[in-house]
Amino acid sequence: MPLREHLEGLLKRTKKPEKRAELEAQLAMPPFPEAVGYLWDTFWRLRRRKGGGFGPAPIEWPDIAGFTAFTGVRLAPWEVEIIEDLDDLWMAAQH
């Protein structure tokens, strides 16, 4: 089930005003561009395997190189840039 349908279903069943406001805000966002969903998946595959001894650590070049070597996924330079941008946003949200 697509996320939008899931959120709409939750909104129909929710009675609490604060939860309704949260769901309405999520539904007001532009839809996720499905054409780049594979980059979102790749980002999370890298991110969930990234450890940090003293807190979150950014995804580094060796992480990307290892990922592409082991999975056979080939990333164009612009795709790597998007993954880096997503990671920068994720890191900023952690602080």
C-alpha positions as CSV (number, residue, x, y, z in Angstrom):
1,M,0.0,0.0,0.0
2,P,1.4,3.4,-0.9
3,L,2.3,5.7,2.0
4,R,-0.3,8.3,0.9
5,E,-3.1,5.8,1.1
6,H,-1.9,4.6,4.5
7,L,-1.8,8.2,5.9
8,E,-5.3,8.9,4.5
9,G,-6.6,5.8,6.2
10,L,-5.1,6.8,9.5
11,L,-6.5,10.3,9.1
12,K,-10.0,8.9,8.6
13,R,-9.7,6.9,11.9
14,T,-8.0,9.5,14.0
15,K,-10.0,11.4,16.6
16,K,-7.2,13.3,18.4
17,P,-6.7,16.9,17.0
18,E,-2.9,16.9,17.4
19,K,-2.6,13.6,15.5
20,R,-5.0,14.8,12.8
21,A,-2.8,18.0,12.4
22,E,0.3,15.8,12.1
23,L,-1.2,13.6,9.5
24,E,-2.6,16.5,7.5
25,A,0.8,18.1,7.5
26,Q,2.4,14.9,6.1
27,L,-0.3,14.7,3.4
28,A,0.2,18.4,2.5
29,M,3.8,17.6,1.4
30,P,4.5,17.0,-2.2
31,P,4.4,13.3,-3.2
32,F,7.7,11.4,-3.2
33,P,9.2,11.2,-6.7
34,E,9.0,7.5,-7.4
35,A,11.6,7.8,-10.2
36,V,14.4,8.3,-7.6
37,G,13.1,5.9,-5.0
38,Y,16.0,3.6,-5.7
39,L,18.4,6.4,-4.5
40,W,16.4,6.7,-1.3
41,D,16.6,2.9,-0.8
42,T,20.4,3.0,-1.5
43,F,20.9,5.8,1.0
44,W,19.1,3.8,3.7
45,R,21.0,0.6,2.8
46,L,24.2,2.5,3.4
47,R,23.0,4.5,6.4
48,R,21.7,1.5,8.4
49,R,25.1,-0.1,8.2
50,K,27.1,2.9,9.3
51,G,28.3,2.7,12.8
52,G,29.5,5.5,15.0
53,G,31.5,4.9,18.2
54,F,30.7,8.3,19.6
55,G,27.4,9.1,17.8
56,P,26.3,9.3,14.2
57,A,29.0,9.3,11.5
58,P,28.6,10.4,7.9
59,I,28.7,8.0,5.1
60,E,32.2,8.1,3.7
61,W,33.8,7.2,0.3
62,P,34.9,3.8,1.5
63,D,31.3,3.0,2.5
64,I,30.1,3.9,-0.9
65,A,33.0,2.0,-2.7
66,G,32.4,-1.1,-0.5
67,F,28.6,-1.0,-1.2
68,T,29.1,-0.7,-5.0
69,A,31.8,-3.4,-5.0
70,F,29.7,-5.9,-2.9
71,T,26.3,-5.3,-4.5
72,G,27.3,-4.6,-8.1
73,V,25.2,-1.4,-8.0
74,R,26.7,1.2,-10.3
75,L,26.2,4.8,-9.3
76,A,26.7,7.8,-11.5
77,P,28.4,10.9,-10.0
78,W,25.1,12.8,-9.7
79,E,23.5,9.8,-7.9
80,V,26.4,9.8,-5.4
81,E,25.9,13.6,-4.9
82,I,22.2,13.0,-4.0
83,I,23.1,10.3,-1.5
84,E,25.7,12.7,0.0
85,D,23.0,15.4,0.2
86,L,20.6,13.0,1.9
87,D,23.2,12.0,4.4
88,D,24.1,15.6,5.1
89,L,20.4,16.3,5.8
90,W,20.2,13.2,8.0
91,M,23.3,14.2,9.9
92,A,22.0,17.7,10.5
93,A,18.7,16.3,11.9
94,Q,20.7,14.2,14.4
95,H,22.3,17.2,16.0
